């Protein structure tokens, strides 16, 4: 399996419901490095997984929808604990929608999967992996 990874970042504010979250139940900020890894079994006719420039552009577009937002105030996340794991899935699903609409070009039709990883710090991260 071949893969490429592109990176961006987001800065958000949010709070959690539930004792398991301890002090994170209060409003707090988080900065995540966001990695999107695109996978395919065979390289395309240009010997690439997907156009890195387009992949970077589309990841940037997706994370810009979340950047500098208090997720507690966003209708899409009303009543939801926006954990790192949950946000990785949101970003992966939004990228997959863009891929399906052709945003990464014809070569992206051969992509087999996508993994989005949000790094909370240098010692903790969460990922969501999905088929395309």
DSSP file (Angstrom, degrees, kcal/mol; ACC not computed):
  #  RESIDUE AA STRUCTURE BP1 BP2  ACC     N-H-->O    O-->H-N    N-H-->O    O-->H-N    TCO  KAPPA ALPHA  PHI   PSI    X-CA   Y-CA   Z-CA
    1    1 A X              0   0    0      0, 0.0     2,-0.3     0, 0.0    40,-0.2   0.000 360.0 360.0 360.0 130.9    0.0    0.0    0.0
    2    2 A X  E     +A   40   0A   0     38,-3.1    38,-2.0    46,-0.0     2,-0.3  -0.683 360.0 178.0 -94.8 152.7    1.3    3.4   -1.0
    3    3 A X  E     -A   39   0A   0     -2,-0.3     2,-0.3    36,-0.2    36,-0.2  -0.996  20.0-164.7-151.9 155.7    0.5    6.5    1.0
    4    4 A X  E     -A   38   0A   0     34,-1.7    34,-2.6    -2,-0.3     2,-0.4  -0.969  13.8-154.2-132.6 152.0    1.2   10.3    1.3
    5    5 A X  E     -A   37   0A   0     -2,-0.3     2,-0.3    32,-0.2    32,-0.2  -0.991   7.0-170.6-129.6 135.4    0.5   12.5    4.3
    6    6 A X  E     -A   36   0A   0     30,-2.2    30,-2.6    -2,-0.4     2,-0.3  -0.881  13.4-147.8-119.7 157.2   -0.2   16.2    4.3
    7    7 A X  E     +A   35   0A   0     -2,-0.3     2,-0.2    28,-0.2    28,-0.2  -0.942  25.6 148.9-132.7 146.3   -0.3   18.4    7.5
    8    8 A X  E     -A   34   0A   0     26,-2.2    26,-3.0    -2,-0.3     2,-0.3  -0.769  29.2-129.5-146.8-165.9   -2.2   21.4    8.8
    9    9 A X  E     -A   33   0A   0     24,-0.3     2,-0.3    -2,-0.2    24,-0.2  -0.988   9.6-158.2-151.1 159.9   -3.3   22.6   12.2
   10   10 A X  E     -A   32   0A   0     22,-2.1    22,-2.6    -2,-0.3     2,-0.5  -0.983   7.3-153.4-137.7 151.8   -6.4   24.0   13.9
   11   11 A X  E     +A   31   0A   0     -2,-0.3    57,-2.9    20,-0.2    58,-0.6  -0.991  29.7 163.4-123.5 120.8   -7.0   26.0   17.1
   12   12 A X  E     -Ab  30  69A   0     18,-2.9    18,-2.7    -2,-0.5     2,-0.4  -0.850  29.7-141.7-131.7 165.7  -10.4   25.5   18.7
   13   13 A X  E     +Ab  29  70A   0     56,-2.4    58,-2.7    -2,-0.3    59,-0.4  -0.960  35.6 139.5-122.3 148.0  -12.2   26.0   22.0
   14   14 A X  E     -A   28   0A   0     14,-2.4    14,-2.3    -2,-0.4     2,-0.3  -0.972  32.8-140.8-170.3 171.6  -14.6   23.6   23.5
   15   15 A X        -     0   0    0     -2,-0.3    67,-0.4    12,-0.2     2,-0.3  -0.926  17.7-133.1-138.6 165.2  -15.8   22.0   26.7
   16   16 A X        -     0   0    0      8,-1.3     2,-0.4    -2,-0.3    65,-0.1  -0.858   5.6-137.2-121.4 154.9  -16.9   18.5   27.6
   17   17 A X        +     0   0    0     -2,-0.3     3,-0.1    62,-0.0     2,-0.1  -0.933  63.6  60.3-108.0 134.3  -19.8   17.0   29.5
   18   18 A X  S >  S-     0   0    0     -2,-0.4     3,-1.8     1,-0.1     4,-0.2  -0.016  79.8-105.3 122.2 136.8  -19.1   14.1   31.9
   19   19 A X  G >  S+     0   0    0      1,-0.3     3,-2.1     2,-0.2    -1,-0.1   0.782 110.5  73.8 -58.1 -30.0  -17.1   13.4   35.0
   20   20 A X  G 3  S+     0   0    0      1,-0.3    -1,-0.3    -3,-0.1    -2,-0.1   0.751  92.3  57.8 -57.3 -23.5  -14.6   11.4   33.0
   21   21 A X  G X  S-     0   0    0     -3,-1.8     3,-2.3     1,-0.2    -1,-0.3   0.515  83.1-175.2 -89.2  -5.6  -13.3   14.7   31.6
   22   22 A X  G X  S+     0   0    0     -3,-2.1     3,-1.7     1,-0.3    -1,-0.2  -0.166  71.1   0.9  50.0-129.4  -12.4   16.3   34.9
   23   23 A X  G >  S+     0   0    0      1,-0.3     3,-1.8     2,-0.2    -1,-0.3   0.680 120.0  77.5 -66.9 -16.0  -11.3   19.9   34.5
   24   24 A X  G <  S+     0   0    0     -3,-2.3    -8,-1.3     1,-0.3    -1,-0.3   0.510  72.7  82.6 -72.4  -1.2  -11.8   19.7   30.7
   25   25 A X  G <  S+     0   0    0     -3,-1.7    -1,-0.3   -10,-0.2     2,-0.2   0.763  82.1  76.2 -68.7 -23.5  -15.5   20.1   31.5
   26   26 A X  S <  S-     0   0    0     -3,-1.8   -10,-0.2    -4,-0.2   -12,-0.1  -0.509 107.8 -82.4 -81.7 156.6  -14.7   23.8   31.6
   27   27 A X        +     0   0    0     -2,-0.2     2,-0.3   -12,-0.1   -12,-0.2  -0.368  64.8 158.8 -57.9 131.9  -14.2   25.8   28.4
   28   28 A X  E     -A   14   0A   0    -14,-2.3   -14,-2.4    -4,-0.1     2,-0.3  -0.960  34.6-113.8-151.3 165.2  -10.6   25.4   27.2
   29   29 A X  E     -A   13   0A   0     -2,-0.3     2,-0.3   -16,-0.2   -16,-0.3  -0.683  22.3-169.1-103.3 158.2   -8.6   25.7   24.1
   30   30 A X  E     -A   12   0A   0    -18,-2.7   -18,-2.9    -2,-0.3     2,-0.5  -0.992   9.9-159.3-145.2 139.8   -6.8   23.1   22.0
   31   31 A X  E     -A   11   0A   0     -2,-0.3     2,-0.4    89,-0.3   -20,-0.2  -0.988  18.8-170.2-118.0 124.1   -4.3   23.3   19.2
   32   32 A X  E     -A   10   0A   0    -22,-2.6   -22,-2.1    -2,-0.5     2,-0.5  -0.934  22.9-140.8-117.1 134.6   -4.0   20.2   17.0
   33   33 A X  E     -AC   9 119A   0     86,-1.6    86,-2.8    -2,-0.4     2,-0.5  -0.801  29.6-151.0 -78.6 135.5   -1.6   19.2   14.3
   34   34 A X  E     -AC   8 118A   0    -26,-3.0   -26,-2.2    -2,-0.5     2,-0.5  -0.951  14.4-172.7-119.0 117.4   -3.7   17.5   11.7
   35   35 A X  E     -AC   7 117A   0     82,-2.8    82,-2.7    -2,-0.5     2,-0.5  -0.916   4.6-166.4-107.9 133.1   -2.3   14.8    9.4
   36   36 A X  E     -AC   6 116A   0    -30,-2.6   -30,-2.2    -2,-0.5     2,-0.5  -0.981   6.4-165.3-118.2 120.0   -4.3   13.4    6.5
   37   37 A X  E     -AC   5 115A   0     78,-3.3    78,-2.4    -2,-0.5     2,-0.4  -0.924   2.1-160.4-110.2 124.1   -2.9   10.2    5.0
   38   38 A X  E     -AC   4 114A   0    -34,-2.6   -34,-1.7    -2,-0.5     2,-0.3  -0.878  12.2-165.3-105.4 132.6   -4.2    9.1    1.6
   39   39 A X  E     +AC   3 113A   0     74,-2.6    73,-3.0    -2,-0.4    74,-1.5  -0.902  15.3 164.4-124.4 147.3   -3.7    5.4    0.6
   40   40 A X  E     -A    2   0A   0    -38,-2.0   -38,-3.1    -2,-0.3    71,-0.1  -0.980  36.1-131.8-154.8 154.6   -3.9    3.4   -2.5
   41   41 A X  S    S+     0   0    0     69,-0.4     2,-0.4    -2,-0.3    -1,-0.1   0.878  93.1  25.5 -74.6 -39.6   -2.7   -0.1   -3.7
   42   42 A X  S    S-     0   0    0     68,-0.3    -1,-0.2   -41,-0.1     6,-0.1  -0.952  85.6-111.2-126.9 144.6   -1.1    1.0   -7.0
   43   43 A X        -     0   0    0     -2,-0.4     6,-0.2     1,-0.1    -2,-0.0  -0.360  40.1-111.5 -66.5 154.6    0.3    4.4   -8.0
   44   44 A X    >   -     0   0    0      4,-2.5     3,-2.2     1,-0.1    -1,-0.1  -0.043  44.6 -78.4 -77.0-172.5   -1.7    6.2  -10.7
   45   45 A X  T 3  S+     0   0    0      1,-0.3    -1,-0.1     2,-0.1    -2,-0.1   0.706 134.7  52.0 -63.3 -20.0   -0.5    6.8  -14.2
   46   46 A X  T 3  S-     0   0    0      2,-0.2    -1,-0.3     3,-0.0     3,-0.1   0.308 118.4-112.2 -96.0   7.3    1.7    9.7  -13.0
   47   47 A X  S <  S+     0   0    0     -3,-2.2     2,-0.3     1,-0.2    -2,-0.1   0.854  80.0 115.1  62.7  38.5    3.3    7.4  -10.4
   48   48 A X        -     0   0    0      1,-0.1    -4,-2.5    -6,-0.1    -1,-0.2  -0.905  68.2-135.6-129.5 161.6    1.8    9.3   -7.4
   49   49 A X  S    S-     0   0    0      1,-0.4     2,-0.3    -2,-0.3    61,-0.1   0.933  85.7 -36.2 -75.5 -52.6   -0.8    8.5   -4.8
   50   50 A X  S    S-     0   0    0     -3,-0.1     2,-0.4   -12,-0.1    -1,-0.4  -0.952  79.6 -72.3-164.2 159.2   -2.6   11.8   -5.2
   51   51 A X     >  -     0   0    0     53,-0.5     4,-2.5    -2,-0.3     5,-0.2  -0.462  39.6-154.4 -62.3 114.6   -1.6   15.4   -6.0
   52   52 A X  H  > S+     0   0    0     -2,-0.4     4,-2.6     1,-0.2     5,-0.2   0.871  91.9  55.2 -62.3 -38.0    0.0   16.6   -2.8
   53   53 A X  H  > S+     0   0    0      2,-0.2     4,-2.3     1,-0.2    -1,-0.2   0.930 111.1  43.3 -61.7 -45.6   -0.8   20.2   -3.6
   54   54 A X  H  > S+     0   0    0      2,-0.2     4,-2.7     1,-0.2     5,-0.2   0.894 113.0  52.7 -67.0 -39.0   -4.5   19.5   -4.0
   55   55 A X  H  X S+     0   0    0     -4,-2.5     4,-2.3     2,-0.2    -2,-0.2   0.916 111.4  46.8 -62.2 -42.2   -4.5   17.3   -0.9
   56   56 A X  H  X S+     0   0    0     -4,-2.6     4,-2.3     2,-0.2    -2,-0.2   0.915 112.6  50.1 -64.1 -43.9   -2.9   20.1    1.1
   57   57 A X  H  X S+     0   0    0     -4,-2.3     4,-2.0    -5,-0.2    -2,-0.2   0.918 112.5  45.7 -61.6 -45.6   -5.4   22.6   -0.3
   58   58 A X  H  X S+     0   0    0     -4,-2.7     4,-2.2     2,-0.2    -1,-0.2   0.881 111.4  51.1 -71.0 -38.0   -8.4   20.5    0.5
   59   59 A X  H  X S+     0   0    0     -4,-2.3     4,-2.7    -5,-0.2     5,-0.3   0.932 110.4  51.4 -61.6 -43.3   -7.2   19.6    4.0
   60   60 A X  H  X S+     0   0    0     -4,-2.3     4,-1.8     1,-0.2    -2,-0.2   0.886 108.6  50.8 -59.1 -40.0   -6.7   23.4    4.6
   61   61 A X  H  X S+     0   0    0     -4,-2.0     4,-0.7     2,-0.2    -1,-0.2   0.902 111.7  47.4 -65.6 -40.8  -10.2   24.1    3.4
   62   62 A X  H >< S+     0   0    0     -4,-2.2     3,-1.0     1,-0.2     4,-0.4   0.945 114.1  44.8 -67.2 -47.9  -11.7   21.5    5.8
   63   63 A X  H >X S+     0   0    0     -4,-2.7     4,-2.0     1,-0.2     3,-1.5   0.806 102.9  65.9 -70.2 -26.1   -9.8   22.6    8.9
   64   64 A X  H 3< S+     0   0    0     -4,-1.8    -1,-0.2    -5,-0.3    -2,-0.2   0.788  92.7  62.7 -64.9 -24.3  -10.5   26.3    8.1
   65   65 A X  T << S+     0   0    0     -3,-1.0    -1,-0.3    -4,-0.7    -2,-0.2   0.708 115.4  31.4 -69.9 -19.2  -14.2   25.5    8.8
   66   66 A X  T X4 S+     0   0    0     -3,-1.5     3,-1.1    -4,-0.4    -2,-0.2   0.634  92.0 114.8-108.5 -21.8  -13.2   24.6   12.4
   67   67 A X  T 3< S+     0   0    0     -4,-2.0   -55,-0.2     1,-0.3     3,-0.1  -0.216  86.2   3.2 -63.5 139.1  -10.3   26.9   13.0
   68   68 A X  T 3  S+     0   0    0    -57,-2.9     2,-0.4     1,-0.2    -1,-0.3   0.826 101.5 131.1  56.7  36.7  -10.6   29.6   15.7
   69   69 A X  E <   -b   12   0A   0     -3,-1.1   -56,-2.4   -58,-0.6     2,-0.9  -0.895  63.0-132.0-116.5 147.5  -14.1   28.4   16.6
   70   70 A X  E >   -b   13   0A   0     -2,-0.4     3,-2.2   -58,-0.2     4,-0.3  -0.882  22.4-158.4 -89.6 105.6  -15.7   27.7   19.9
   71   71 A X  G >  S+     0   0    0    -58,-2.7     3,-1.2    -2,-0.9     6,-0.2   0.734  86.1  70.0 -63.9 -21.9  -17.2   24.3   18.9
   72   72 A X  G 3  S+     0   0    0    -59,-0.4    -1,-0.3     1,-0.2     7,-0.2   0.767 101.5  47.4 -62.6 -23.9  -19.7   24.6   21.8
   73   73 A X  G <  S+     0   0    0     -3,-2.2     2,-0.5     5,-0.1    -1,-0.2   0.391  89.1 102.4 -98.4   1.7  -21.3   27.3   19.7
   74   74 A X    X   -     0   0    0     -3,-1.2     3,-1.8    -4,-0.3     4,-0.2  -0.758  67.2-142.6 -92.4 127.8  -21.4   25.5   16.4
   75   75 A X  G >  S+     0   0    0     -2,-0.5     3,-1.4     1,-0.3    -1,-0.1   0.842  98.8  62.4 -56.7 -36.4  -24.8   24.0   15.4
   76   76 A X  G 3  S+     0   0    0      1,-0.3    -1,-0.3    -3,-0.0    -5,-0.0   0.729 111.2  38.8 -62.3 -20.7  -23.1   20.9   13.9
   77   77 A X  G X  S+     0   0    0     -3,-1.8     3,-2.2    -6,-0.2    -1,-0.3   0.186  78.0 147.3-117.6  15.8  -21.7   20.0   17.4
   78   78 A X  T <  S-     0   0    0     -3,-1.4     3,-0.1     1,-0.3    -6,-0.1  -0.330  80.9  -1.1 -57.6 124.4  -24.6   20.9   19.6
   79   79 A X  T 3  S+     0   0    0      1,-0.2     2,-0.4    -7,-0.2    -1,-0.3   0.585 106.6 121.1  74.2  10.9  -24.7   18.5   22.6
   80   80 A X    <   -     0   0    0     -3,-2.2     2,-0.9    -8,-0.0    -1,-0.2  -0.889  66.5-127.3-111.8 135.7  -21.7   16.5   21.4
   81   81 A X        -     0   0    0     -2,-0.4     2,-2.1    -3,-0.1     5,-0.1  -0.731  23.2-149.9 -75.9 110.0  -18.4   16.0   23.2
   82   82 A X        +     0   0    0     -2,-0.9    -1,-0.1   -67,-0.4   -11,-0.1  -0.428  29.4 173.7 -85.3  65.1  -16.0   17.1   20.5
   83   83 A X     >  -     0   0    0     -2,-2.1     4,-2.7     1,-0.1     5,-0.2  -0.133  48.1-103.6 -65.3 166.4  -13.2   14.8   21.6
   84   84 A X  H  > S+     0   0    0      1,-0.2     4,-2.0     2,-0.2     5,-0.1   0.908 124.1  50.6 -58.5 -43.0  -10.0   14.4   19.6
   85   85 A X  H  > S+     0   0    0      1,-0.2     4,-1.6     2,-0.2    -1,-0.2   0.921 110.5  48.7 -62.0 -45.1  -11.2   11.1   18.3
   86   86 A X  H  > S+     0   0    0      1,-0.2     4,-2.2     2,-0.2    -2,-0.2   0.913 110.7  50.2 -62.2 -43.8  -14.6   12.6   17.2
   87   87 A X  H  X S+     0   0    0     -4,-2.7     4,-2.5     1,-0.2     5,-0.2   0.845 104.7  57.9 -66.3 -33.2  -12.9   15.5   15.5
   88   88 A X  H  X S+     0   0    0     -4,-2.0     4,-2.3    -5,-0.2    -1,-0.2   0.914 109.0  46.2 -60.7 -41.4  -10.6   13.2   13.5
   89   89 A X  H  X S+     0   0    0     -4,-1.6     4,-3.0     2,-0.2     5,-0.3   0.910 109.9  53.3 -67.0 -42.4  -13.7   11.4   12.1
   90   90 A X  H  X S+     0   0    0     -4,-2.2     4,-2.2     1,-0.2    -2,-0.2   0.944 112.5  44.2 -57.3 -48.7  -15.4   14.8   11.3
   91   91 A X  H  X S+     0   0    0     -4,-2.5     4,-2.4     2,-0.2    -1,-0.2   0.915 114.0  50.0 -65.2 -43.1  -12.3   15.9    9.3
   92   92 A X  H  X S+     0   0    0     -4,-2.3     4,-2.6    -5,-0.2    -2,-0.2   0.926 112.1  47.5 -60.9 -45.2  -11.9   12.5    7.6
   93   93 A X  H  X S+     0   0    0     -4,-3.0     4,-1.9     1,-0.2    -1,-0.2   0.887 111.9  49.6 -65.6 -38.4  -15.6   12.4    6.6
   94   94 A X  H  X S+     0   0    0     -4,-2.2     4,-1.6    -5,-0.3    -1,-0.2   0.885 112.0  48.3 -68.7 -37.6  -15.5   16.0    5.3
   95   95 A X  H  X S+     0   0    0     -4,-2.4     4,-2.5     2,-0.2    -2,-0.2   0.918 109.0  53.8 -65.1 -42.6  -12.3   15.2    3.3
   96   96 A X  H  X S+     0   0    0     -4,-2.6     4,-2.5     1,-0.2    -2,-0.2   0.881 105.8  53.5 -60.6 -38.2  -14.0   12.1    1.9
   97   97 A X  H  X S+     0   0    0     -4,-1.9     4,-1.4     2,-0.2    -1,-0.2   0.915 109.7  47.8 -61.2 -42.8  -16.9   14.2    0.7
   98   98 A X  H  <>S+     0   0    0     -4,-1.6     5,-2.5     2,-0.2     6,-0.3   0.890 111.1  50.8 -66.0 -40.1  -14.6   16.5   -1.2
   99   99 A X  H ><5S+     0   0    0     -4,-2.5     3,-1.8     1,-0.2     5,-0.3   0.931 108.2  52.1 -62.4 -45.2  -12.8   13.5   -2.7
  100  100 A X  H 3<5S+     0   0    0     -4,-2.5    -1,-0.2     1,-0.3    -2,-0.2   0.808 107.1  53.8 -61.7 -30.0  -16.1   12.0   -3.9
  101  101 A X  T 3<5S-     0   0    0     -4,-1.4    -1,-0.3    -5,-0.2    -2,-0.2   0.439 122.9-105.5 -85.6  -0.2  -17.0   15.4   -5.5
  102  102 A X  T X 5S+     0   0    0     -3,-1.8     3,-1.9    -4,-0.2    -3,-0.2   0.584  74.8 139.0  93.6   9.9  -13.7   15.3   -7.5
  103  103 A X  T 3 <S+     0   0    0     -5,-2.5    -4,-0.2     1,-0.3     3,-0.1   0.742  76.0  47.6 -64.0 -22.7  -11.8   18.0   -5.5
  104  104 A X  T 3  S-     0   0    0     -6,-0.3   -53,-0.5     1,-0.3    -1,-0.3   0.276 115.7-115.8-101.0  11.3   -8.5   15.9   -5.7
  105  105 A X    X   -     0   0    0     -3,-1.9     3,-1.1     1,-0.2    -1,-0.3  -0.090  42.1 -54.6  85.3 176.4   -8.8   15.2   -9.4
  106  106 A X  G >  S+     0   0    0      1,-0.3     3,-1.9     2,-0.2     4,-0.2   0.837 127.1  65.0 -61.3 -36.6   -9.3   12.1  -11.5
  107  107 A X  G >  S+     0   0    0      1,-0.3     3,-1.3    -3,-0.2    -1,-0.3   0.756  89.4  68.2 -60.9 -24.4   -6.3   10.4  -10.0
  108  108 A X  G X  S+     0   0    0     -3,-1.1     3,-1.9     1,-0.3    -1,-0.3   0.629  76.7  82.8 -72.4 -12.5   -8.0   10.3   -6.6
  109  109 A X  G <  S+     0   0    0     -3,-1.9    -1,-0.3     1,-0.3    -2,-0.2   0.755  87.6  56.7 -62.7 -21.9  -10.6    7.8   -7.9
  110  110 A X  G <  S+     0   0    0     -3,-1.3   -69,-0.4    -4,-0.2    -1,-0.3   0.404  77.6 122.6 -89.7   3.0   -8.1    5.1   -7.1
  111  111 A X    <   -     0   0    0     -3,-1.9   -71,-0.3     1,-0.1     3,-0.1  -0.431  41.3-169.8 -67.5 137.4   -7.7    6.0   -3.5
  112  112 A X        -     0   0    0    -73,-3.0    20,-2.2     1,-0.3     2,-0.3   0.759  60.5  -8.8 -96.8 -30.7   -8.5    3.1   -1.2
  113  113 A X  E     -CD  39 131A   0    -74,-1.5   -74,-2.6    18,-0.3     2,-0.3  -0.982  48.6-143.6-163.9 170.9   -8.5    4.8    2.2
  114  114 A X  E     -CD  38 130A   0     16,-2.6    16,-2.8    -2,-0.3     2,-0.4  -0.997   8.5-166.7-144.8 135.7   -7.9    7.9    4.3
  115  115 A X  E     -CD  37 129A   0    -78,-2.4   -78,-3.3    -2,-0.3     2,-0.5  -0.997   4.7-163.7-125.8 131.5   -6.6    8.3    7.9
  116  116 A X  E     -CD  36 128A   0     12,-2.5    12,-2.2    -2,-0.4     2,-0.5  -0.965   7.6-170.3-113.9 128.5   -6.8   11.6    9.8
  117  117 A X  E     -CD  35 127A   0    -82,-2.7   -82,-2.8    -2,-0.5     2,-0.6  -0.973   8.5-160.2-120.2 128.7   -4.7   12.0   12.9
  118  118 A X  E     -CD  34 126A   0      8,-2.9     8,-2.1    -2,-0.5     2,-0.7  -0.946  10.3-152.2-107.5 120.3   -5.0   14.8   15.3
  119  119 A X  E     -CD  33 125A   0    -86,-2.8   -86,-1.6    -2,-0.6     6,-0.3  -0.830  14.1-177.5 -94.1 113.8   -1.9   15.4   17.5
  120  120 A X  S    S-     0   0    0      4,-1.6     2,-0.3    -2,-0.7   -89,-0.3   0.823  72.5 -26.1 -75.4 -32.7   -2.9   16.9   20.9
  121  121 A X  S    S-     0   0    0      3,-1.9     3,-0.4    -3,-0.1    -1,-0.2  -0.889  80.7 -75.9-161.5-173.6    0.8   17.0   21.9
  122  122 A X  S    S+     0   0    0     -2,-0.3     3,-0.1     1,-0.2    -3,-0.0   0.581 130.7  37.8 -74.5  -7.8    4.1   15.3   21.2
  123  123 A X  S    S+     0   0    0      1,-0.2     2,-0.4     0, 0.0    -1,-0.2   0.422 114.2  50.2-121.9  -0.5    2.9   12.4   23.4
  124  124 A X        +     0   0    0     -3,-0.4    -3,-1.9     2,-0.0    -4,-1.6  -0.991  54.7 146.2-145.8 133.5   -0.8   12.0   22.6
  125  125 A X  E     -D  119   0A   0     -2,-0.4     2,-0.3    -6,-0.3    -6,-0.2  -0.972  25.0-147.8-156.1 165.4   -2.8   11.7   19.4
  126  126 A X  E     -D  118   0A   0     -8,-2.1    -8,-2.9    -2,-0.3     2,-0.3  -0.977  13.3-162.9-138.7 149.9   -5.9   10.1   18.0
  127  127 A X  E     -D  117   0A   0     -2,-0.3     2,-0.4   -10,-0.2   -10,-0.2  -0.921  12.6-157.0-133.3 157.1   -6.8    8.8   14.5
  128  128 A X  E     -D  116   0A   0    -12,-2.2   -12,-2.5    -2,-0.3     2,-0.4  -0.991  15.0-165.3-132.2 127.5   -9.8    7.8   12.4
  129  129 A X  E     +D  115   0A   0     -2,-0.4     2,-0.3   -14,-0.2   -14,-0.2  -0.926  12.7 170.1-116.0 135.7   -9.3    5.5    9.4
  130  130 A X  E     -D  114   0A   0    -16,-2.8   -16,-2.6    -2,-0.4     2,-0.2  -0.983  31.5-115.2-143.4 154.6  -11.9    5.0    6.7
  131  131 A X  E      D  113   0A   0     -2,-0.3   -18,-0.3   -18,-0.2   -19,-0.1  -0.491 360.0 360.0 -80.1 156.9  -12.2    3.4    3.3
  132  132 A X              0   0    0    -20,-2.2   -19,-0.2    -2,-0.2    -1,-0.1   0.337 360.0 360.0-118.1 360.0  -12.9    5.5    0.3
